[in-house]
Amino acid sequence: MDKMPSSLPSQPESAKPQAAPANEAIHVLNLYQTADKIYTRSLEGFYRSLRRWTWIPMLASYFLIPWLNIDGRQAVWFDLAERKFHIFWLTLWPQDLPFLAALLIISAFGLFTITNLAGRVWCGFSCPQTVWTSIFIAVEEWFEGDRNKRIKLDAQPWSVNKLARKSAVQLCWLLISLATGLTFVGYFNPIRELVPDLLQLTIGGAALFWLLLFTALTWANAGLMREQICLYVCPYARFQSVMFDSDTLIVSYDKARGEQRGSRKINQDPRQLGLGDCVDCTLCVQVCPTGIDIRDGLQYECISCGLCIDACNTVMDKMHYPTGLISFTTENSLEKGTRFRLLRPRLLAYFAVLVLMCSVFVYEIGSRVALEIDVVRDRNMLYRVTEGGFVENSYKLKINNMDQRDHQYSISITSDQELIYRGQSEVGVAEGEAVEMLVRLLLPIDQITETNREVEFVVTATTEPALQNSEISRFIAPLKNRD
């Protein structure tokens, strides 16, 4: 075997491979261990009650809106087959997709604004993952008992009692998931037809596939994965800190007041024991839906639900200590003792841009004309000279009635010369329908002064003159008079 050249410098001791620590293998294994189940404790308090009041309108809207009818159709119906999105009194077509994109952008920017103001309150109070997970946990508590009882039940061997309780939980989860999936599919298929079809087992294959898929996803996300979605799947948890500043309201533990932690009797003065106000009861950890200890500082896993505040305030009341050891506060308030600043440049900039975007969106929606016309010249022939001495141009005129009512439309043209119109002067178009027709324009050949002139087609609803749209095209004539 060839020897290494002597000119190659030897590696320094710090660059040579070092022996792996004895516990390195254990550390690697810990990265892949199965996450322990989180058993949350249920404690009443201000923020738990506030969460319920934020859930009620969201859940009611989600489940009831598909059952509302407007003008004989479903109030909110994303009709993919007809490529129409019915949103209450508004119907959006494929060419209106920029409105939907703008709405999503506005929603995202609104989320950024709220995050800069009060952290992840969306996650803690309104996120569907949080809401459905809490509902599923409530079902567990109903059939299996409080936190300690659930822990004991899971540790017990299987028995008739355990099987009955677990089966009841799974059955309720399945019914909630089925209702959720059925409602979601009902936004794309008329729900008043979908439910009878499902009960009669005549539901279509595509609708059944999506129903089963969303039922399974709801059951898995809210029943099995739960906080794992927030910790590892949701991208918002990863970039939320970019929108924070030192005056953002976040759930925080007052370490200066709480440390050192330790148990004590109610009547004992913690200062004489060398202790802070934290009694180290761990209730703040037990109520946390993501299983973190807020006393370790701000963590991306925190969803700002405020349940740890409720738990801590309950203990503070029992110990006759001031509440607020854990609270919604800011970094500057904890470190510098300053007040919460609502009027600050970054938040004002977010809010100003959000208001501007909403204003432009409302204006564009309000000024949107529910009538689209399209004029296409005959591509096979620029013009035709008739035997009567006229130059003729042919057009295909398409009128798309995007309104939610039938309309009778009148057709006219505007030009700097008296063009002769040949075609239907009025046409009826049903709601959501489009009509195509052939239109001809003629000009006496001896009146030609330009070879290419502008002509405007104007379409107006006869009973609603405000419903009007126009399209500009061209009239082509020969270069010189022809005999």
Disulfide bonds with the S-S distance in Angstrom:
none
